[in-house]
């Protein structure tokens, strides 16, 4: 928890749009290729497109979903799943894209348990300005409020 509270990223994988720094695995840096897609998702939503329109557009263009993008980068087989409205919404709601590290969103009852349970937003650990943002706070906030 100390690492989380200091803004260090402790997840196994960097969020889509980012990669772990070569110098420090607890720091996120922008992955230019996937960050372009993230920026585009926000720009489209900001421009009035629905999440359904955005998902359809990404699928039409053959843009890999985040999981497949990561698998491709690792040289693994990709699933060829498609973008969904909920996948687009997950990106649009994630504060990581304005440079904030948000962790501790779920809890495991025990080490042996495979299940995790979501924590309330008031329990999340949010540290602002820990890495370069992909979208402006203005666009992010506008998208959250439905503009």
N, C-alpha and C positions, 0 to 999 in steps of 0.2 A: 504494500500500500504506500510505502514511503516513495518508491519510484514513481507510482502513479501521481501522487500529490506534488511531486517535483516536476511533472509534465513529461517524464520519460515515457516513451511508448513501449508497452510490454507485450503487445499482441504477437501471436505466432507469425501472422502475415500482415504486411502493410495494407491499409485500405486502398481500394481501387483509386487510381490517380496518383498514388504515391509508391515509393519503395523505401526500404530501410537504407540509411546512409551506410556507405562502405566503411566509414571511419567509426561509426557509433551505431550499433544495431538498435539502440533505444531512441533514435532520432529519425524523423521522417523527412524525405526530400521528394520533390516533385518528379514523377515519371512522365516525361513530356508526351509520350504517345497516348497513354490512357487519360492523362489530364486534359488533353484536347477533347476527348469524348465527354468527360465530366463537365467541362466548361460549356460545351455545346448543349448538354442536357439542361443546364441552368439557363442558358441564353434562350433556348426554345421555350422553356416554361415561362420565363420572364416576358417573352414575346407573345404569350397567350396560347401556346400549344397545350393540349391536354396531355396527361401522362400516357394515355392510350396512343395518341398521335406520335409522341416521342418514341415509345417502344416500337411502334410499327415502323417508323423511319429508320431506327437503328437496325431492326431486323432486315428490312429491305436492303440496306447497305451492307449487310453481312458483318456488322460490328460484333465482336465476341462479347458475351456477358462477362462480368468480372471474374467468375470462377474459371471459365475457359481461357480468358486472357492470361491469368496466372499459370494455369496448367500448360499453356502453349510456351510461355516464357521458361518453364521448367523442363520443357521437352517431353511432356506427358501427353497422353491421349486426351482429346477434348470431347465434351459431351454433345456439343452442337445444340444445346438448349437455346431457347429464345428469350429475348428481353420481355419482361412483363411490366404491367403498370406498377405492381408492388415493388419490383426491382428498381424501377425509376424513382418511385417515391422514397425508397430507402436512401438513395443517393441524395435526393433533394432535401431530406430532413437532417442529414449528417453534418454536424458542426465542424467536422475535421476539414471540410472544404473552405472554411474561413480562417483556418490556422489554429483551431482549438483542438486539444487532445481531450477526448471524452472516454473515460474508462470506468470500470466497476459498475456496468449497467445490469449485471446479473450476478447471481450467487449460486454456488454449488453447496448443497447441504453437507456433503462430506467428500473427502478425496476419492473414495470408492465410487461415488455416485456418477452416473453418466449424464444425469439431468441437471439443467440449470434453470433457475427461476429468475424472472425479471425483477429488478429493484425499481422503486419509484424514482422519478426524475430528480427529486430532491436529494436522493442518496448518491447520484452519479458523481464521479470526480471529474470536474471540468477545469482544465488549465488553459487559459487564453494565450494566444500568440506563441505557440511552441514550435511552429514550423511555417514555411511559406504557404500562404493561402492560394487556392486555385480560382476562387470567385470572390468578388467584393462583398463586404458585409451588407451593402445597400441592396445588391441583387439577391443575396441570401435571405435577408429579412423580408424583402418584397415577395419572394416566392413563398415564404412561410405564411405570410398573411393572405396569400391568394391575390394580392395586388388589387 
